Amino acid sequence: MEELQIPKRISTTILNSLTGGVVPRIGLEYITVGRKNEVDAILNDINNIEQEGASFRFIVGKYGSGKSFLLQLIRSHAMEKGLVVLDVDLSPERRFVGNKGQGLATYRELIKNMSTKTKPDGGALTLIIEKWLSGIQLIVMQENNISSDNPKFLSLVKIKIGQVINDLEGMVHGFDFARILSMYLEAYINGEDEKKSYLLKWLRGEYGTKTEAKREIDINTIVNDDNWYDYLKILSQFVVHAGYKGMIIIIDELVNLYKIPQSISRQYNYEKILTMFNDTMQGKAKNLGIILAGTPQCIEDTRKGIFSYEALKSRLQEGKFNNGIKDMLGPIIRLKTLTYEELFVLIEKLKQIHEHHYGYKGNLQHDDMIFFMKMEFERIGANENITPREVIRDFLEILNILYQNPDLKVADIINGNDFKFSNSEDSDDTIHQEFAEFEL
């Protein structure tokens, strides 16, 4: 196998994350196996988004089928291709609609996690706005062959910004958003940092009342539970003006909508999903992609799931000719658990990363890895319950032990009294509960 070249920072993140049972935010290209068709489908969506189109996808799979991993992979691909990515996990405190501000809480988390290629860990809102302002100033200088200290420069910048603002004002709530941008320009030019922080506070949805916003920035409206999605649509257009290719919103843990006890509250949330679906499919939104992820049950259950909302069920349900064949052009992408062969390729990659990271050449042979996989799949209930997370954590534990005790053999470790397979004695309920936190 060709010698691996991977920065220490990335190998550290990969090994620490996987040992801790979470998906790493970087370095996914070193451990990706399978999912080529799924990734190709999303890359096609990204291409459509770049061409002023829009897309809407559900990523559906059982716990452990790889949803979280695929979502992180999509996130990385989108940023690499010049899109802005917003992501959030739903929770009892974060929904699409709620009577305790849960919709606004979702918006705030999305804005907090706003990421770009140069700022991949979130908090990119200020960067995007100031990149937009810098870009406009550069265009004005080039088009008019003048410098920034020319007396006409500021007025020409305002005219240019006005053209962008006019585009946004035609959208729902666009006038308020455009006014915020105009005020930000003034504060930016005049060096009013406090006012800039107030305007960013407004854009992040952090004003609790209109009175507070009126007092600090003289604006009578705020982002709230009813209008937050409209502002996301405006942002998808604004980031294009700022030089990005579009925007993708990734929302995981749809199961938290399924768990809402009141049927009317669930229906309100599903109605918001329907609005998003219609906007993207009917061309009302541009340069915007929306990806929602959940389990088959929270999608297909006709009592409490998304399919309990007839308008969504009729749009999402597969046709009579599907017969279990994967359709990567439909709105739902269904994931299957990685195959034995794909898992074997994955542990080979992990072995290589581990050896490179710690600077050693281990004695773990091909037959040893086959023995390990055989033991994993022979466990009681493995066919139904085994997941990549369990295989990875068990294998990394073995690699750690072998690195520190090179005279040991895999069989010695697995057959020893101190070694236990991950979740090997857990009940199905406990396993599923843990999967909700990690779905590699």
C-alpha positions as CSV (number, residue, x, y, z in Angstrom):
1,M,0.0,0.0,0.0
2,E,1.3,3.5,-0.9
3,E,2.8,5.4,2.1
4,L,0.2,7.7,3.6
5,Q,0.8,11.5,3.7
6,I,-1.4,13.1,6.3
7,P,-0.7,16.1,8.5
8,K,-0.3,15.4,12.2
9,R,-3.1,17.8,13.1
10,I,-5.5,15.9,10.9
11,S,-4.5,12.4,12.1
12,T,-4.8,13.6,15.7
13,T,-8.3,14.9,15.0
14,I,-9.4,11.7,13.2
15,L,-8.1,9.3,15.9
16,N,-9.3,11.4,18.8
17,S,-12.8,11.9,17.3
18,L,-13.3,8.3,16.3
19,T,-12.0,7.0,19.7
20,G,-14.5,9.3,21.3
21,G,-17.4,8.1,19.2
22,V,-17.9,11.2,17.1
23,V,-17.4,12.1,13.4
24,P,-14.3,14.3,12.8
25,R,-14.9,17.7,11.2
26,I,-11.8,17.5,9.1
27,G,-9.8,14.7,7.3
28,L,-12.9,12.8,6.1
29,E,-11.2,12.1,2.8
30,Y,-8.7,9.8,4.5
31,I,-11.4,7.5,5.9
32,T,-14.2,7.6,3.4
33,V,-15.4,4.3,2.0
34,G,-18.5,3.6,-0.1
35,R,-21.2,6.3,-0.6
36,K,-19.9,7.2,-4.0
37,N,-23.4,7.3,-5.5
38,E,-24.8,9.4,-2.7
39,V,-21.9,11.9,-2.8
40,D,-22.3,12.2,-6.6
41,A,-26.0,13.0,-6.2
42,I,-25.2,15.8,-3.8
43,L,-22.4,17.1,-6.0
44,N,-24.9,17.3,-8.8
45,D,-27.2,19.3,-6.4
46,I,-24.3,21.6,-5.6
47,N,-23.8,22.2,-9.3
48,N,-27.4,23.2,-9.7
49,I,-27.2,25.5,-6.7
50,E,-24.2,27.3,-8.4
51,Q,-26.4,27.8,-11.5
52,E,-29.0,29.7,-9.5
53,G,-31.0,26.6,-8.8
54,A,-32.1,25.0,-5.5
55,S,-32.3,21.6,-4.0
56,F,-34.0,19.7,-1.2
57,R,-33.0,16.3,0.1
58,F,-33.8,13.9,2.9
59,I,-30.9,11.7,4.0
60,V,-32.6,8.7,5.6
61,G,-31.0,5.8,7.4
62,K,-31.1,3.7,10.5
63,Y,-28.9,4.5,13.5
64,G,-25.4,3.7,12.5
65,S,-26.0,3.7,8.8
66,G,-23.7,6.7,8.3
67,K,-25.9,9.8,8.2
68,S,-23.6,11.9,10.3
69,F,-20.6,10.9,8.4
70,L,-22.2,11.6,5.0
71,L,-23.5,15.0,6.3
72,Q,-20.0,16.0,7.3
73,L,-18.7,14.8,3.9
74,I,-21.3,16.9,2.1
75,R,-20.4,19.9,4.3
76,S,-16.7,19.6,3.4
77,H,-17.4,19.2,-0.3
78,A,-19.7,22.2,-0.3
79,M,-17.2,24.5,1.4
80,E,-14.5,23.3,-0.9
81,K,-16.6,24.3,-3.9
82,G,-17.1,27.8,-2.6
83,L,-20.5,27.5,-0.9
84,V,-21.5,28.8,2.5
85,V,-22.7,26.0,4.8
86,L,-25.0,26.3,7.8
87,D,-25.7,23.2,10.0
88,V,-27.7,22.4,13.1
89,D,-28.9,19.4,15.1
90,L,-32.5,19.7,16.1
91,S,-33.4,19.2,19.8
92,P,-36.3,19.8,22.2
93,E,-35.1,23.4,22.3
94,R,-34.5,23.7,18.5
95,R,-37.3,23.0,16.1
96,F,-38.8,24.7,13.0
97,V,-41.8,26.1,14.9
98,G,-42.5,26.3,18.7
99,N,-44.3,28.4,21.2
100,K,-41.1,28.9,23.3
101,G,-38.9,30.4,20.6
102,Q,-37.6,27.0,19.3
103,G,-37.7,28.2,15.6
104,L,-35.6,31.3,16.4
105,A,-33.2,29.1,18.5
106,T,-32.7,27.0,15.3
107,Y,-31.9,30.1,13.3
108,R,-29.5,31.4,15.9
109,E,-27.6,28.0,15.9
110,L,-27.5,28.0,12.1
111,I,-26.0,31.5,12.0
112,K,-23.5,30.6,14.7
113,N,-22.4,27.6,12.7
114,M,-22.2,29.5,9.4
115,S,-19.0,28.3,7.7
116,T,-16.9,28.8,4.6
117,K,-13.7,27.2,3.3
118,T,-11.5,29.8,5.0
119,K,-13.6,29.7,8.2
120,P,-14.7,26.1,8.5
121,D,-15.6,26.1,12.2
122,G,-18.4,28.6,12.2
123,G,-18.8,32.2,12.9
124,A,-18.4,33.3,9.3
125,L,-21.1,36.0,9.2
126,T,-18.8,39.0,9.8
127,L,-16.3,37.6,7.4
128,I,-18.9,37.3,4.6
129,I,-20.3,40.8,5.1
130,E,-16.9,42.4,5.2
131,K,-15.7,40.4,2.2
132,W,-18.8,41.7,0.4
133,L,-17.9,45.3,1.3
134,S,-14.3,44.9,0.3
135,G,-15.3,43.3,-3.0
136,I,-17.6,46.2,-3.9
137,Q,-14.9,48.7,-3.1
138,L,-12.5,46.9,-5.3
139,I,-15.0,46.8,-8.2
140,V,-15.6,50.5,-7.8
141,M,-11.9,51.2,-8.0
142,Q,-11.4,49.0,-11.1
143,E,-14.5,50.2,-13.0
144,N,-13.8,53.9,-12.3
145,N,-10.0,53.8,-12.2
146,I,-9.9,55.7,-8.9
147,S,-8.4,55.1,-5.5
148,S,-10.1,54.9,-2.2
149,D,-9.0,58.4,-1.2
150,N,-10.8,59.9,-4.2
151,P,-13.6,62.3,-3.0
152,K,-16.1,60.5,-5.4
153,F,-15.2,57.0,-4.1
154,L,-17.7,56.8,-1.2
155,S,-20.6,58.0,-3.2
156,L,-19.8,55.5,-6.0
157,V,-19.6,52.7,-3.4
158,K,-23.0,53.6,-2.1
159,I,-24.4,53.5,-5.6
160,K,-23.0,50.1,-6.2
161,I,-24.3,48.8,-2.9
162,G,-27.6,50.2,-3.7
163,Q,-27.8,48.0,-6.8
164,V,-27.3,44.9,-4.6
165,I,-29.8,46.2,-2.0
166,N,-32.4,46.7,-4.7
167,D,-32.2,43.1,-5.6
168,L,-32.7,42.0,-2.0
169,E,-35.6,44.5,-1.3
170,G,-37.8,42.6,-3.7
171,M,-37.8,39.5,-1.4
172,V,-40.0,39.0,1.7
173,H,-38.4,41.1,4.5
174,G,-35.7,42.1,2.0
175,F,-36.3,45.8,2.8
176,D,-35.3,45.4,6.5
177,F,-32.3,43.2,5.6
178,A,-31.2,45.8,3.0
179,R,-31.5,48.6,5.5
180,I,-29.3,46.7,8.0
181,L,-26.6,46.4,5.2
182,S,-26.8,50.1,4.5
183,M,-26.4,50.9,8.1
184,Y,-23.5,48.5,8.4
185,L,-21.8,50.2,5.5
186,E,-22.0,53.6,7.3
187,A,-20.7,52.1,10.5
188,Y,-17.9,50.3,8.6
189,I,-16.8,53.5,6.9
190,N,-17.0,55.6,10.0
191,G,-15.3,53.0,12.3
192,E,-18.3,52.7,14.6
193,D,-17.5,49.2,16.0
194,E,-20.3,49.3,18.6
195,K,-23.0,50.0,16.0
196,K,-21.5,47.2,13.8
197,S,-21.9,44.8,16.8
198,Y,-25.5,45.9,17.2
199,L,-26.2,45.2,13.5
200,L,-24.6,41.8,13.7
201,K,-26.7,41.1,16.8
202,W,-29.8,41.8,14.7
203,L,-28.6,39.6,11.8
204,R,-27.9,36.8,14.3
205,G,-31.4,37.0,15.6
206,E,-30.3,37.9,19.1
207,Y,-32.8,40.8,19.8
208,G,-35.6,39.5,22.0
209,T,-37.9,42.5,21.5
210,K,-38.6,45.1,18.9
211,T,-38.3,47.8,21.6
212,E,-34.7,46.8,22.2
213,A,-33.8,46.8,18.5
214,K,-35.5,50.2,18.1
215,R,-33.5,51.7,21.0
216,E,-30.1,50.4,19.8
217,I,-30.3,50.6,16.0
218,D,-33.7,52.3,15.2
219,I,-35.2,49.3,13.5
220,N,-38.8,48.3,14.2
221,T,-38.5,44.7,13.1
222,I,-36.5,41.7,14.3
223,V,-35.8,38.1,13.3
224,N,-38.3,36.0,15.1
225,D,-40.0,32.6,15.2
226,D,-42.3,33.4,12.3
227,N,-39.9,35.0,9.8
228,W,-36.5,33.3,10.4
229,Y,-36.7,31.1,7.3
230,D,-37.4,34.1,5.1
231,Y,-34.2,35.7,6.3
232,L,-32.3,32.5,5.4
233,K,-33.6,32.8,1.9
234,I,-32.3,36.4,1.7
235,L,-28.9,35.3,3.1
236,S,-28.7,32.7,0.3
237,Q,-28.9,35.5,-2.2
238,F,-26.6,37.9,-0.2
239,V,-23.7,35.4,0.0
240,V,-23.8,35.1,-3.8
241,H,-23.3,38.9,-4.0
242,A,-20.4,38.4,-1.5
243,G,-18.7,36.1,-4.0
244,Y,-19.8,32.7,-2.9
245,K,-21.5,30.1,-5.1
246,G,-24.6,29.6,-2.9
247,M,-25.7,28.3,0.5
248,I,-26.5,24.9,1.9
249,I,-28.5,24.3,5.1
250,I,-27.9,20.9,6.8
251,I,-30.3,19.9,9.5
252,D,-29.9,16.6,11.4
253,E,-31.8,14.8,14.1
254,L,-35.3,15.1,12.6
255,V,-36.2,12.5,15.2
256,N,-36.7,15.4,17.6
257,L,-39.8,16.5,15.6
258,Y,-41.1,12.9,15.7
259,K,-40.8,13.0,19.5
260,I,-43.0,16.1,19.9
261,P,-45.9,14.8,22.0
262,Q,-48.6,17.2,20.8
263,S,-49.8,16.3,17.3
264,I,-50.7,20.0,16.4
265,S,-47.1,21.1,17.2
266,R,-45.7,18.3,15.0
267,Q,-48.0,19.3,12.2
268,Y,-46.9,23.0,12.4
269,N,-43.3,21.8,12.1
270,Y,-44.1,19.6,9.2
271,E,-45.9,22.5,7.5
272,K,-42.7,24.5,7.7
273,I,-40.8,21.7,6.0
274,L,-43.4,21.7,3.3
275,T,-42.9,25.4,2.8
276,M,-39.1,24.8,2.4
277,F,-39.7,21.9,0.1
278,N,-42.1,23.9,-2.2
279,D,-39.8,26.9,-2.3
280,T,-36.8,24.9,-3.5
281,M,-38.7,22.6,-5.9
282,Q,-40.8,25.3,-7.4
283,G,-38.0,27.8,-8.0
284,K,-39.0,30.3,-5.4
285,A,-35.6,30.0,-3.8
286,K,-32.3,30.5,-5.6
287,N,-28.7,29.4,-4.8
288,L,-30.1,27.4,-1.9
289,G,-29.8,23.8,-0.9
290,I,-31.6,22.2,2.1
291,I,-30.7,18.8,3.5
292,L,-32.6,17.1,6.3
293,A,-31.5,13.9,8.0
294,G,-33.4,11.4,10.1
295,T,-34.3,7.7,10.6
296,P,-36.8,5.8,8.5
297,Q,-39.3,5.8,11.4
298,C,-39.3,9.6,11.9
299,I,-40.0,9.9,8.1
300,E,-42.3,7.1,7.3
301,D,-44.4,6.6,10.4
302,T,-47.9,7.6,9.3
303,R,-49.0,8.4,12.9
304,K,-46.3,10.7,14.1
305,G,-43.6,10.9,11.3
306,I,-43.3,13.3,8.4
307,F,-45.6,10.9,6.4
308,S,-48.4,11.7,8.9
309,Y,-48.6,15.1,7.1
310,E,-50.4,14.1,3.9
311,A,-49.1,17.0,1.7
312,L,-45.5,15.9,2.4
313,K,-46.2,12.2,2.1
314,S,-47.7,12.6,-1.4
315,R,-44.6,14.5,-2.5
316,L,-42.0,12.2,-0.9
317,Q,-43.4,8.7,-1.2
318,E,-41.7,6.5,-3.8
319,G,-43.7,5.4,-6.8
320,K,-44.9,2.0,-7.6
321,F,-41.9,1.2,-9.9
322,N,-39.3,1.6,-7.2
323,N,-39.1,-2.0,-6.0
324,G,-36.2,-1.3,-3.7
325,I,-34.0,0.2,-6.4
326,K,-32.0,3.3,-5.4
327,D,-33.2,6.5,-7.0
328,M,-30.6,9.2,-6.5
329,L,-32.7,11.8,-8.3
330,G,-35.6,11.7,-5.9
331,P,-35.9,13.8,-2.8
332,I,-35.1,11.0,-0.4
333,I,-31.6,9.3,-0.3
334,R,-31.8,6.1,1.7
335,L,-28.6,4.8,3.3
336,K,-27.7,1.2,3.9
337,T,-25.2,0.1,6.5
338,L,-21.7,-0.3,5.2
339,T,-21.0,-3.8,3.8
340,Y,-18.4,-6.2,5.3
341,E,-16.0,-5.4,2.5
342,E,-16.4,-1.6,3.0
343,L,-15.8,-1.9,6.7
344,F,-12.7,-4.0,6.0
345,V,-11.3,-1.2,3.7
346,L,-12.1,1.3,6.5
347,I,-10.1,-0.6,9.2
348,E,-7.2,-0.9,6.7
349,K,-7.3,2.9,6.4
350,L,-7.4,3.3,10.2
351,K,-4.4,1.0,10.6
352,Q,-2.4,3.1,8.1
353,I,-3.4,6.4,9.8
354,H,-2.6,4.9,13.3
355,E,0.9,3.7,12.2
356,H,1.7,7.0,10.4
357,H,0.5,9.1,13.4
358,Y,2.6,7.2,16.0
359,G,5.5,6.5,13.7
360,Y,5.7,2.8,13.8
361,K,5.3,-0.3,11.6
362,G,2.9,-2.7,13.3
363,N,2.8,-6.5,13.1
364,L,-0.9,-6.6,12.4
365,Q,-1.4,-8.8,9.3
366,H,-4.2,-9.2,6.8
367,D,-5.3,-12.4,8.5
368,D,-5.4,-10.7,11.8
369,M,-7.8,-8.1,10.5
370,I,-10.0,-10.8,8.9
371,F,-10.0,-12.6,12.3
372,F,-11.1,-9.3,14.0
373,M,-13.9,-8.7,11.5
374,K,-15.0,-12.3,11.8
375,M,-15.3,-12.0,15.6
376,E,-17.2,-8.7,15.3
377,F,-19.8,-10.2,12.9
378,E,-20.2,-13.4,14.9
379,R,-21.5,-11.6,18.0
380,I,-25.1,-12.2,18.9
381,G,-27.3,-9.7,17.1
382,A,-24.5,-8.3,15.0
383,N,-26.4,-8.6,11.7
384,E,-29.0,-6.2,13.0
385,N,-27.1,-4.0,15.4
386,I,-23.4,-3.8,14.5
387,T,-22.4,-0.3,13.3
388,P,-19.3,1.3,11.9
389,R,-18.9,3.2,15.2
390,E,-18.6,-0.1,17.2
391,V,-16.2,-1.7,14.7
392,I,-14.1,1.5,14.6
393,R,-13.9,1.9,18.4
394,D,-13.0,-1.8,18.9
395,F,-10.4,-1.7,16.2
396,L,-8.8,1.5,17.5
397,E,-8.6,0.0,21.0
398,I,-6.8,-3.1,19.6
399,L,-4.4,-0.8,17.6
400,N,-3.7,1.1,20.8
401,I,-3.0,-2.0,22.8
402,L,-0.8,-3.6,20.1
403,Y,1.2,-0.3,19.8
404,Q,1.9,-0.3,23.5
405,N,2.3,-4.1,23.7
406,P,3.9,-5.2,20.4
407,D,4.4,-8.8,21.6
408,L,0.7,-9.4,21.9
409,K,-1.5,-10.9,19.1
410,V,-5.0,-9.9,18.1
411,A,-6.4,-13.2,19.3
412,D,-4.7,-12.7,22.7
413,I,-6.5,-9.4,23.1
414,I,-10.0,-10.5,21.9
415,N,-9.9,-13.7,23.9
416,G,-8.6,-11.9,27.0
417,N,-10.8,-11.3,30.0
418,D,-10.3,-7.5,29.9
419,F,-11.4,-6.9,26.4
420,K,-15.1,-6.3,25.7
421,F,-16.6,-5.5,22.3
422,S,-18.3,-2.1,22.2
423,N,-21.9,-2.4,23.3
424,S,-21.6,-6.2,23.3
425,E,-23.7,-6.5,26.5
426,D,-26.0,-3.5,25.9
427,S,-29.7,-3.9,25.2
428,D,-31.2,-2.7,21.9
429,D,-32.8,0.3,23.7
430,T,-29.4,1.4,25.1
431,I,-27.7,0.9,21.7
432,H,-30.3,3.0,19.9
433,Q,-30.1,5.7,22.5
434,E,-26.3,5.9,22.0
435,F,-26.7,5.9,18.3
436,A,-28.8,9.1,18.5
437,E,-25.6,10.8,19.6
438,F,-23.3,9.2,17.1
439,E,-24.3,8.0,13.7
440,L,-21.1,7.3,11.8
